[in-house]
């Protein structure tokens, strides 16, 4: 039996996506993601309404005399009991644009629908229920129903410029008169892209997502990022190590994360320090990058600066050296600490 690829390329593989999904698959965070994006901040979905589902879907079919398997794995899948009906919520996390995302999501959703139909068919067989003649072909009853599948694409890159519907991917000329006849026949299959960089009101999120998404949004401007992290330092430090690691990953701090994962087992303290270092890096970069006067200004806040050090800093022409000193000055607790590292 031949197996087709389980997962298309992108951010769905590796430790990076694993860390982010560990944070998102917590029911309170996932409910907050849906409430903040789909329900526009209304607290409709609760953690106790959610039940984790298998992320794997697949179907066996026959081609040219041999059996083949088509299968896909979602990043996160939850079943929600909405009282009078149930929903299947699926999320895909992307750091880069996937230009075939409508097709990818459509296939993944279709496989989930196939799985639900197969489960209904199996239930009837297990109960040895006799189907009517017109129900025998499908294997399910006329009154059987399946749960809707809603997929969100959480995009944490700079700006989503890919298609958001199947229709946008079609090679058609909108000016062609003959196309107007086909308008009602062309499928749309829209996808819901949550572009973090374009979220205007972060207060719609009530969990750690508010701070994590805000940091991701401001990540393109280090000064803005520093100001936000400084203002919310204590709340950010209160996030647990999984949430903080996810924040570091989404901020592009993979090297820091890798060092944390490969080295010290005391992640919680180390991650807090990594967050503090990131704040100080942003502080340094936000203070007129690479300028001697910025270094002296920071040191002046820590105490008196020896004249020879002032002269040395002002005479230094190497930009990389100045940047390194700027970071040291931002992290130092006093002038002597800075001098010992200089």
C-alpha positions in Angstrom: 0.0 0.0 0.0 1.5 3.3 -1.1 1.2 6.3 1.2 1.1 9.9 -0.1 2.8 12.7 1.8 1.3 13.3 5.3 2.1 17.0 5.5 2.9 19.6 3.1 5.9 21.9 3.7 5.9 25.0 5.8 6.0 25.6 9.5 4.1 22.4 10.3 7.3 20.4 11.0 9.9 20.6 13.7 10.4 22.0 17.1 9.4 25.5 16.2 5.8 24.6 15.3 5.6 22.1 18.2 6.3 24.8 20.8 3.7 27.2 19.4 1.1 24.4 19.1 1.8 23.3 22.7 0.7 26.8 23.8 -2.3 27.0 21.4 -3.7 23.5 22.1 -4.3 24.5 25.7 -8.1 24.7 25.8 -8.3 28.1 27.4 -5.8 29.6 24.8 -7.6 27.9 21.9 -11.0 29.1 23.1 -9.5 32.6 23.4 -8.1 32.4 19.8 -11.6 31.5 18.4 -13.4 34.1 20.6 -11.0 36.8 19.6 -11.0 36.1 15.9 -14.2 34.4 14.8 -16.5 35.8 17.5 -14.8 39.3 17.5 -14.1 39.3 21.2 -17.5 37.9 22.4 -16.9 35.2 25.0 -18.9 32.5 23.2 -16.5 29.5 23.4 -15.3 28.2 26.8 -12.5 25.8 27.6 -14.9 23.2 29.1 -16.8 23.1 25.8 -13.8 21.8 24.0 -12.5 18.2 23.4 -9.2 17.5 21.7 -9.5 15.5 18.6 -7.0 13.5 16.5 -5.2 15.8 14.1 -4.9 12.9 11.6 -7.3 12.4 8.7 -6.9 10.1 5.8 -8.7 7.9 3.2 -7.7 4.7 1.4 -8.5 4.5 -2.3 -7.6 2.3 -5.3 -5.7 3.5 -8.3 -4.3 1.4 -11.1 -5.0 -1.8 -9.2 -3.1 -0.8 -6.0 -4.4 0.7 -2.8 -3.1 4.1 -1.9 -3.5 6.3 1.2 -4.1 10.0 1.2 -3.6 11.5 4.6 -3.1 14.9 6.2 -2.3 16.1 9.8 -3.7 19.4 11.1 -1.8 21.4 13.7 -4.7 21.5 16.2 -8.2 20.1 16.1 -10.9 20.5 18.7 -14.5 19.4 18.9 -16.8 22.0 20.5 -20.2 21.1 22.1 -22.3 24.2 21.3 -25.4 22.8 23.0 -27.8 22.2 20.1 -25.0 21.3 17.7 -21.2 20.6 17.6 -18.4 22.1 15.6 -14.9 20.9 14.6 -12.4 23.7 15.0 -9.0 23.3 13.2 -6.0 25.6 13.3 -3.0 25.8 11.0 -0.1 28.0 12.2 2.1 29.6 9.5 5.2 31.8 9.8 5.4 32.1 6.0 2.8 32.5 3.4 1.5 29.2 1.8 0.3 30.2 -1.6 -1.8 27.0 -2.0 -3.4 27.4 1.4 -7.1 27.3 0.1 -6.4 24.0 -1.6 -4.5 22.6 1.4 -7.3 23.6 3.8 -10.0 22.4 1.5 -8.4 18.9 1.2 -7.8 18.7 5.0 -11.4 19.7 5.7 -12.7 17.3 3.1 -10.8 14.4 4.7 -12.3 15.3 8.1 -15.8 15.2 6.5 -14.9 11.8 5.0 -13.9 10.6 8.4 -17.2 11.7 9.9 -19.2 9.9 7.2 -17.1 6.7 7.7 -17.7 6.9 11.5 -21.5 7.1 10.8 -21.3 4.1 8.4 -19.3 2.1 11.0 -21.9 2.9 13.7 -24.7 1.5 11.5 -22.7 -1.6 10.8 -21.7 -2.2 14.4 -25.4 -1.9 15.4 -26.3 -4.1 12.6 -28.9 -1.7 11.4 -30.6 -2.4 8.1 -30.4 0.5 5.7 -33.1 1.2 3.1 -32.2 0.6 -0.5 -31.6 4.2 -1.3 -29.3 4.5 1.8 -27.2 1.5 1.0 -24.9 3.2 -1.6 -23.7 5.9 0.9 -23.8 3.6 4.0 -25.5 6.3 6.0 -29.1 7.2 6.7 -31.0 10.2 5.2 -31.3 11.9 8.5 -27.7 11.5 9.5 -25.8 14.7 9.9 -22.1 15.7 10.2 -20.4 18.5 12.1 -19.2 21.6 10.3 -15.4 22.1 10.1 -14.0 25.6 10.5 -10.3 26.1 9.9 -8.4 29.2 11.0 -4.9 29.9 9.5 -2.9 31.7 12.2 -0.3 33.7 10.3 2.5 35.3 12.3 4.7 36.7 9.4 4.9 40.2 8.1 1.9 40.4 5.9 -0.3 37.7 4.2 -0.2 38.3 0.4 -1.5 34.9 -0.6 -5.0 33.8 -1.8 -7.8 33.6 0.8 -10.2 31.7 -1.4 -10.1 29.0 -4.0 -11.6 31.4 -6.5 -8.6 33.7 -6.2 -6.3 30.9 -7.4 -8.2 30.2 -10.6 -6.6 31.2 -13.9 -9.5 33.2 -15.2 -9.9 36.6 -16.9 -12.5 38.6 -14.9 -13.1 40.7 -18.1 -14.3 37.8 -20.1 -18.0 38.0 -20.7 -18.4 34.3 -20.8 -17.2 34.1 -17.2 -20.3 35.9 -16.0 -22.4 32.8 -17.0 -20.2 30.7 -14.7 -20.2 33.0 -11.7 -22.7 31.0 -9.7 -20.9 27.7 -10.5 -17.4 28.7 -9.6 -16.6 27.5 -6.0 -15.2 30.0 -3.6 -14.0 28.0 -0.6 -12.9 30.9 1.5 -10.4 30.4 4.3 -10.1 32.4 7.5 -6.6 33.9 7.7 -5.8 35.5 11.1 -3.0 37.9 10.2 -1.5 38.9 13.5 0.2 41.9 12.1 -3.2 43.4 11.0 -5.1 42.8 14.3 -6.1 46.3 15.5 -7.6 45.6 18.8 -5.6 43.2 20.9 -8.0 43.6 23.9 -10.3 41.0 22.2 -7.9 38.4 23.6 -8.1 37.6 27.3 -5.3 35.1 27.7 -1.6 35.2 27.1 -2.4 35.6 23.4 -3.0 39.3 24.0 0.7 39.8 24.9 2.1 37.3 22.5 0.3 38.6 19.5 1.1 42.2 20.5 4.8 41.4 20.6 4.6 39.7 17.2 2.8 42.7 15.8 5.4 45.1 17.1 8.3 42.9 16.2 9.1 44.8 13.0 9.9 47.9 15.0 12.3 47.1 17.8 11.7 50.4 19.6 7.9 49.8 19.6 8.5 46.2 20.8 10.8 47.4 23.6 8.2 50.0 24.7 5.4 47.4 24.8 7.5 44.8 26.6 8.7 47.3 29.1 5.1 48.5 29.8 3.9 44.9 30.2 7.1 43.3 31.6 5.5 41.8 34.7 2.5 40.3 32.8 4.9 38.8 30.3 7.1 37.3 33.0 4.0 35.8 34.7 3.4 33.6 31.5 4.6 30.1 32.1 7.6 28.7 30.2 5.6 27.1 27.4 3.9 30.4 26.7 7.1 32.4 26.9 8.9 29.9 24.6 6.1 30.2 22.1 6.5 34.0 22.3 10.3 33.8 21.6 9.7 31.4 18.7 7.2 33.7 17.1 9.5 36.7 17.6 12.1 34.8 15.5 14.4 34.1 18.5 15.1 30.5 17.5 18.7 30.6 18.6 17.7 31.5 22.1 15.1 28.8 22.2 17.5 26.2 20.9 20.0 27.1 23.6 17.3 26.8 26.2 16.1 23.4 24.9 19.7 22.0 24.5 21.1 23.3 27.8 19.6 24.2 31.1 16.7 22.1 32.4 15.4 25.0 34.5 13.5 26.5 31.6 11.2 28.8 33.6 14.0 31.0 35.0 16.0 30.9 31.8 13.1 31.9 29.6 12.3 34.8 31.9 16.0 35.9 31.5 15.7 35.5 27.7 12.6 37.7 27.7 14.5 40.3 29.8 17.5 40.1 27.5 15.1 40.7 24.5 13.7 43.7 26.3 17.2 45.1 26.8 18.2 44.3 23.2 15.1 46.3 22.1 16.0 49.1 24.4 19.5 49.3 23.0 18.4 49.1 19.4 15.7 51.7 20.0 18.2 54.2 21.4 19.6 55.5 18.1 21.4 52.3 17.0 25.2 52.3 17.1 25.8 55.9 18.3 28.4 56.7 20.9 26.1 59.4 22.5 23.4 56.7 23.1 25.9 54.6 25.0 27.0 57.5 27.1 23.4 58.5 27.8 22.6 55.0 29.1 25.7 54.9 31.2 24.9 58.3 32.6 21.7 56.9 34.0 23.9 54.3 35.9 26.5 56.7 37.4 29.5 58.8 36.7 31.6 57.9 33.7 35.5 58.1 33.8 36.7 60.7 31.3 39.0 58.3 29.5 36.0 55.9 28.9 34.0 58.8 27.5 36.9 59.7 25.1 37.3 56.0 24.1 33.7 55.6 23.3 33.5 58.8 21.3 36.6 57.9 19.3 35.4 54.4 18.4 34.5 54.1 14.7 33.6 50.5 14.4 29.8 50.3 14.2 29.7 46.7 15.4 31.8 47.5 18.5 29.5 50.4 19.2 26.4 48.2 18.9 27.9 45.7 21.3 28.7 48.4 23.8 25.2 49.7 23.4 23.8 46.4 24.4 26.2 46.0 27.3 25.2 49.4 28.6 21.5 48.6 28.4 22.0 45.4 30.4 24.5 46.8 33.0 23.4 47.5 36.5 26.2 50.0 37.1 29.1 51.6 35.2 31.7 49.2 36.7 29.8 46.2 35.4 29.9 47.8 32.0 33.6 48.4 32.2 34.3 44.9 33.3 32.7 43.6 30.1 34.1 46.3 27.8 
